């Protein structure tokens, strides 16, 4: 069996992270997210994957560097973001037989393949879908059943008219004849994948695998926390201290902690797992890391830095301060005494502004979300859920209350300057 991995699109709702790259190229536990999806496939016998990406994507270069999985990887470009059906259509010439169409964020791909194969063998169905229960069916494609088989996907049904409680997730086992159904559609549009799938299963209903839990679609940046937690709970996360790491005798490491090659953990540090500390990281004197925390290669903290529930990309440096429930991109520089407020005063649910719309995050604890190469001065801070774009400058003593677009700058106003002797 082959896999087609759909990694095209602009990842615009994932802003301010994934600047210039697809969101599946963000790193967790030392590897891009898509790597963990490929690893699950490879470990379950799928050694041939076709990756659909944007024309200017760096995906191929990245995965050629990261491919230690013995997989054959082919790359095709989707020239315009015209939806899932169009993305699959670009890969049709590479398909030789049954295939799994899957999203690159499915870090549980190995378990998905196992369950879907078993269901196909049990039922003899040509098509197999996977899904999970949802409390918001109007946001998803919902399965309509005839007995235990799926006969239709209802896309974003009206409230009260949903055909079941089960949403269909981004994993589909299909036959090559899917492409003839897609080609035969009277009209092509962004949601035409569902139209072709419905035509395919109309007279040959699909088998269905019910999942206890779903992997987040990675639509929004805060869903990165959930993917990290899934990986931390998997067999891929192995607590260990590298022989080339330097951990001070006075440091306290409790719970599941992995410290990679060349990392330095200085005197007085307290780390509560689960925690991943990447290659060449440096954790400064008397810092506290309260897991789950994921620090990618080259991350540094100064003395007396506290982190709680954070994901930080490569080569970002902090001084002292508090980083709670926060996400940071690559190559940021954060000044001393920075504080990321992570809870509202009324302890209510935190909202984020995404593409000009207010989105409820479902979280009561969410700090800063910061893009690549941000520069934040001393004594600065952020309000809960504030997003700071890439290449942004936040001046000393400035509190960020709302989103800052890429390449912008903000400084606290100084109303009064006293001369010496006044």
N, C-alpha and C positions, 0 to 999 in steps of 0.2 A: 504494500500500500504506500502511496505517496501522500504528501501533505502540501496544501497550498496555504501559505501564511499571508494574511492581508495586513500589510504594514505601510499602506499609503495614507494619504490624507494630511491635513495641515496641523492636527493636534491643537487647534486654536483654543478649545475650552480647557486645555491643560496649561495654559499660560498662568504664571510666568516661567514655569519650568519647560524643559525641552526646547530651548531656544535654538532654532536652526536644525533640529534633528527631530526624528519621530519619537513620540513618547516612550515607545518600547526600547529606545536606546538609552534611557536613563538607567543608571547603575544601581544594583542592589547586591550586597554580598560579593562585591568585586567583579561582577559581570553585568552586561546589559540585560534588561528584563527578557528580551526575546531569546537570549541564550538559554535561560532556564526553561522556556517553553520548548525549544529545540532539544534540550537535554532529555526532557521527559519523553519526547517522541522517539529519540534515538534509543533510549533504554527499553523501549517497547516495540522495537523492530522496524520503525519507520526511519529509513536511512536516506530517503530522497525527498527533499523539500524544495518547493518553488516559492520564492518570496516576492510578493508584489509590493513595490515601493514607488515613491515619487521619483520623477526623472532626475532631480538634483540631489537625491538622497545619498548620504554617506554610509548607508546600511551595508552595502557590499564590502567596502573597505574595512568597516568595523568587524564584520563577521568573519572575513578572511583572516583577520588577526586573532579572533577568539575561537575559531572552529577547531577544537580538539576532540570533537565528538565522532569523527569518522563518517560524517554525513556528506552526501553530495548536495550542494546548494546551487540552485539556479536563480537568477534574478531577472525579473521583467518589470518594466515601468508602466505605471498607469499615468498617462499624460495629464489628465485632468481628474479631480476628485468627483467622479460620477457614480459613486456608490459601490456596494459589495458585488453586485452582479457584474458590473463593468470590470471590476478588479479581477474577478475570477475569469472572465472572458479573455483577459490578456494572457492568462497562463494556459489556455486550452491546448496549444500545440505541444506543451511539455507533458501533458497528461497521458499516461499509458494504460490506466486501469482505474479501479476504485481509489478514491482519494478522500482525505479529511480536509475540509475547509475550516480553518481555525484562526482566531485572532491571536496576535503575538503576546498578549498579556496573560494567556492561560498557563500560568506557572504550574498548574496542576495537570498539564497535558498528559502526563504519563498515566495517571489514574483515570482520566477521561477516556483515553484510548482503550484501556483494559475493560472498562464497564461497557463501552459502546460495542466493542467486538463481541463480548459475551452476549449482549442483547441481540446482536445480529445472528449469532450462531443459534441462539435459543429460538428466535422467531423466524429466521430465514428471510427477513426483510432486506430489500436492496438499499433502502435509505434509513438512516438512524439519526435521530436528533437527541439533544440533551437539554434539560431544563431544570428549573427550580421554582419554588413557590415565591410569590411576591405579593406585597400589600398594596402596590401601586401599579396595577395591570395596564392602566392607560398610558404608561411610559414605555411599554415594551410590545414585542410581538408575542401574542398569547396563543397557546396551543388549543385547538379544537379536537376533541377526541371522539372516536367511534369505538367503544370498548376501550382497549388499551393501546390502540393505534392512533396516530395523529393524521387527520385528514385535511387540516387547513391551519394556516397561521393567520390570525387576525391582528393586523398591525395597528397599535395604539387605539384599542377599542374605546368607545365612549364609556364613561363611568356607569356601572350597572349593567352593561351589555357585554362584559368580558365572557368568553366561552369557557374559561376554566381559571384556576388559580395559578397555572404554570406558565411562566415566561420561557421562551426558547433562548438559550444562550449561544454565544459565538463558537459553536463546534457542530459540524455537520458531516456525516459520512455519506458520500454521494457516489453515483456511477457516472461515467463519462457522458451518458445520454442526457445528463442535466443540460449540457451545452446546446443540444438540439431544442430543448424546451425554451431555453433562454433566447436562442436565435429566432424562434418562432413567435415571440411576443409581438403583438400588434404595435406596441409603443414601448420605448425604452425611457426610463426615468431613474431617479436616484434610488428609489425603493423597489426596482424591478427584480432584484434577487428574490424577494418574497413572492412576487408574481410568478416567476419561473418555478420556484420551489412548490408553490401551491398547485401549479399545473402538473408537476412531476408526481406529486403524492395524491392527486385527486382520485385516481383509479388504482393506485398501489400505495396504500397508507404506510406511513413511516413508523418504525419502532421508536420507542421513547425511553430514555434513561432519566430517572428522577434523581437529582443530586440533593444531598442534605444541605449543602452550602454552595454558593456560587462564588467565583472569583470576580471581583469588581471589574467593570468594563474599562476602568482607567479613563473615564471621561473627564474627571476633575482631578486636580493635583492632590487633594487630601486623600484620595483613594489609594495613593501610594503607601500609606500607613498599613492598609489591609494586605496589600501584596507582600510587603516586608514581613508582616506577622505570619502569613501563610508560609513563606520561605523559612522563617525562624522555627516554625513548627514542623518542618519537613526533614527528611533524612539528609538533605543537602547541607544543613547547618550543623557543623560538627565542632563543638567546643574544644579549643586547643590553643596552646601558646606556642608560636613558632620558636624554633631554636635560635633564630637570628633576631628575635624581638628582645628588648631590654625592659624588664619589669622590675621596678624598685622593690626591695624587700618590705618596705613599709606600706606598699600599695595593697589594697584589699580588693580582691576579685571574687564576687559571690554570684552563684548561679551560672548559667550558660554563657560563657564569654569566649570569643574567638579573637586572637591577636595575631595578625599576619606578619610576614617577613619584614624586618627592619623597623617595626613600630617601637616607640618608646613610651613607657608609662612611668611617670616620675614619682618622686616621694610624696606620700600623703594622699594619693589618688584613691578614690572609692568608686568601684564599678559594680553596679547591680545588673545582672543579666536579665533577659537575653541582650547581648551586645556584640556587634561586629566592629572590629577595629582594623581597617585596611592597611595595606602595605605602606610603610613609611609614615604612618600617622605619629603625632606627638601629643601626648596628653600632659598638660602642664601641672605644676606642683599644686597639690591640694584641690584638684578639680574633682567634681562628682558627676558621674554618668548614671542616670537612672533609666534602665532599659524599659521598653525596647528602644535601642539606639543603633543606627547604622551609619558608620563613618567610612566613607570611601577613601581611596588612596591619597595620601599626602595631606589629610586634614590635620590641622593643628589647633590646640587651645593654649591660652596663656594660663597663668596661675589663677586659682579660685574661679573657675568657669563651671557652671552647673548646666547640665543638659538633661532633659527628660523627654522621652518619646520624640526622637528626632531622626531625620534622614538628611545627610549632608553629602553632596557630591564632591568630586576630586578637587584637592588643592585649595579648599576654602579654609581661611584662618580666622580664628576668634581670639580675643584677648580675655578679659574677665567678663562676667555677666550671667544672665539667665536666658536659656534657650529652651522654652517649653513647647511641646507639641508643634514643632516647626519643621519646615522643609527649606533647604538651601541648595542652590545650584552650584556650579563650578566656579573656582577662582575668585570667590568673594573675600573681602577684607573688612572685618568687623571690629570697631574700636572698643576700648575699655568701657566697662560698665553698661554695655548694651543690655536691654531687657525686652524680651518678647512677651507681652501680656497674653495669656492664653485662656482667660475666662472673663466673661462679662461680670459686672458687679452684681447683677440679679441672677447669675448662674444660668441664664437662658441659653437656648440654642443659638449658635453662631451662624451668621449669614456671610456669604462672600459675593462680591460683584463679579460676574462672569460675562464678558462681552456685553456689558451695559445692563445686565439683568441681575436682580437679586436672587441668589440661589441659597436655599437652606441646606446646610452641610450635614445635618443630622448629628452634629458634634457639639458638646458643651465645653470642650477643651480644644482650642485651635489657636496656634500662635501665628508667627509670620510665615509667609510663603515668598521666597526671594529667588529671583532669577540669577543668571550667570553674571559674574564680574561686577557685582554691586559693591559700592564703597559706602560704608556707614561710619560716621564719626563717633567720638567718645560721648558718653552720657546720652545716647540716642535711644529711642524705643519705638515699639509698634503696638497698636491696638489689636485685639483679637481678630484674626482673619484678614489682616491687611496684606495685600499683595504688592510686592516691589519688583518692578521689571528688571530686565537685564541692562547692564551698563548705567545704572542709576546711582546718583550721588545723594546721600542723606547727610546733611551737615551736623556738626556737633550740637548736642542738646536738643535735637529735633525729635518731636513725637509724630509718628506717621499715623494718621487717623483713617485715611482712605487710600485706594490703589494709586500707585505711581507708575505711569507708562514707561516703556523702555526709553533709555537715554534721556530721562528727565533728571531734574535736580531740585531739591527742596532744602531750605535753610530756615532755622528758627529766627524770627525777627528780634533784633536787639533794640529796644526802645530807648535805653538810656546808657550813655557811656560817661563814667566819671573820670576826671583827671586826677592824677596823684595829688594829694594834699587837700582835696575837697572834703 
